[in-house]
Amino acid sequence: MTLEAEQEFQSNKIKRLPPSVVKDIELKNHARRLASLSPIKIKVRQCISCGTMFESAGNRTCGCNTRSTGFIAGREII
């Protein structure tokens, strides 16, 4: 297997953000650029609850434990 094929295979195991969310983040980044603010970055993280890899713009869980996760002042509380 080539290196590109291995990277693509590994990337298929990552839970991706929906295209509408990515588009929303791009629009917010455009507005943030105009206001001279740092952009919102989409990172690949490991869920602290179940351990799966997922794309995130700030959350630490992939949504697997929505019952036990709450938000206070925009921050994820587990």
N, C-alpha and C positions, 0 to 999 in steps of 0.2 A: 504494500500500500504506500502511496506517495505521501509526502508531508501534507500537501493540500487536502488530500482525501481524508487523512486522519483528523485534521483540524475541523473539516466539515462534519465528519462523523461525530466528533466530540461536541460540536456546537449544536447538533440535533438533540442532545440530551438536556439542553438548557430550555427552561420555560421562557418563551419570548413574550414581550409586551405586545398587546394588540396594536395594529397599525393606527387606529384612531388615537391611542394614547401617545404613540411616538409623534404623530402629527401635532398633537396638542403641545407636547414638550418643545417641538421645533418652533411653534408659534410663540410660546412663552420665551424661548431663548432669543428670538428676534427682538421681542419687546425689551428683554433684559439687556441686549447688546446696545439698543438705542438709549437706554438709561445708564449705560456704563457699569452694569452689574455683571458678575461672573455667571456663565451659563450653567444650566442644570445638566448634569452628566448622567447618562445611563450606564450603570455598572453591572457586571455579572457578579452576583453574590451567592453565598451558600446560606440556605434557610437555617436559622438557629433552632427551629423546631423539628423539622424532618430531615434536614441535611441535603436536600436537592438543590441544584444550581438553577438560578433564575435571574432574569434581567430586572433591575430595579432602579428607580430614581430617588430612593431614600428609604424604603421599607426594608426591614430585616427579616421578614417572613414572606413566604410565597403565597400566602392566603390559605394554607392548609389548616390553620387553626383559628378560623375567624371567630369562633365562640370565645376563646380565651384572650384574644388580642383586642386592645382598646386604644383609643387615641385621646391624648390630653394635650391641648395647645398645639396640635399638629404633629405631635411626636408619638411614635408607636410605643405602647406600653404592653408588656407581656406579663 
